[in-house]
Amino acid sequence: MQGLQATAVTIEVNATRGVRFVLVGLPDNAVKESHERILAAIENSGFTFPTRQITINLSPADIRKEGSGYDLPMAIGILATEDKVNTSQLGKYMMVGELSLDGSLVPIRGALPVAIKAREMGFEGLFVPEGNIREAAVVNKLKVYGVKHITQVVNHLNGTALLEPTVVDTRGEFYARQYEFDYDFADVKGQEHVKRAMEVAAAGGHNIIMIGPPGSGKSMLAKRMPSILPPLSLQESLETTQIHSVAGTLPAGCSLMAQRPYRSPHHTISQVAMVGGGANPQPGEISLAHHGVLFLDELPEFNRSVLEVLRQPLEDRHISISRAKYSLDYPASFMLVASMNPCPCGYYTHPTKACVCSPGQVQKYLNRISGPLLDRIDLQIEVTPLPFEEMADSRPGESSATIRERVIRARQIQEARYADIPGIYCNAQMNSKLLARHARPDDKGLAMLKTAMNRLNLSARAYDRILKVSRTIADLEGCELIQPAHLAEAIGYRNLDREGWAG
């Protein structure tokens, strides 16, 4: 694997006089250790390991080979030197899999990119461990065989017991599972203004931060955000599934991911875990949240350097990782949802509990989040604890399905608006030129916006954000022009920009 792309490796096996086992072609430790696994698997499957010198070359020899997926093809190559396998069939198939000592196959990472590569190269079929079969069978125009034991591969190649390729009704399963959610906004009591803000964020693809005391429902609301986002398209699902396949985070038996991912890393996360890379390069949390939600709870508690690396991916929607030995590019088009307490003790905005922090402490706590990062968050909303009357209300709230319908209608308007502009599909991605064209308020609206900015001492960065959010609110209402009411609501979502908010 190089990023999300699979690179084909040709296994060449040569048997000559001698007793050594030689493995060349830049193998890592996992590949070097395969000798003992292959020896045991061949012996325990009823075959005899050759009593000759075996030389195996992994071509191309200048690319480092990592992982245990080479076990199966190396074992088949060794058996072929003893005429145990019909070599005329080998050129038709690609194969990958880790061997257990009894000859059974263990699932590997990245089966989906491997299947895509096999189809690109024109192979007739692909052998993968049975645990990866549904993932690899997503790829059409390729015969994919799920294998439990090495003997099944040998028998199929020799024509003694042919395997049946697995066929998955990818589209049927994908569309059937699109609306299965564990969390629903109907379970949330009260907090109507926060629900509205999250609906606006989902409709325009805006990033959002929630500020409120402990126990006010910030995390509960964030968990429900994927349930109101528009469903994944097949192309988006394939991209997301590829990333999770490479990272090894696909659920067992999963073919295509039908729901948008939701990632919630702990605040002790490192830079590499957040953006990806490492000694053996892997996608980071921002890539695992591709086409989904990245939720950062207790935002000021994250290491500042970790938060700062988010600035470029939030703008470019991809991350380029350059190291001495490799250079990779991972997609990272995610929606950032963050939450935080308003002060160190947590009760600065609480209606009944007194805050024990000084104004300086509150300001210092808020300053842990840099201005450039805050500049990329369009909506800032205060969350206050519910009064007892609302908590005791047994009536269900508005369901996620109802909210999602409004979000989908707003997204369809945006898709039509930006149909001719590559790389832009929602209001949050508008640049200054598009803002002037599609989010220009009338004279009355401009006058109101000027008054609000002067009275509330809103910062300059709030101007564009208010216009973007008001454009989304207008789309939710089905209005072509931005009305003063839309601007007024958007201004209400800029709490942290108000001078003196923290005392």
Order of alpha helices (4+ residues) and beta strands (2+ residues): beta-beta-alpha-alpha-beta-alpha-beta-beta-beta-alpha-beta-alpha-beta-alpha-alpha-alpha-beta-alpha-alpha-beta-alpha-beta-beta-alpha-beta-alpha-alpha-beta-beta-beta-alpha-alpha-beta-alpha-alpha-alpha-alpha-alpha-alpha
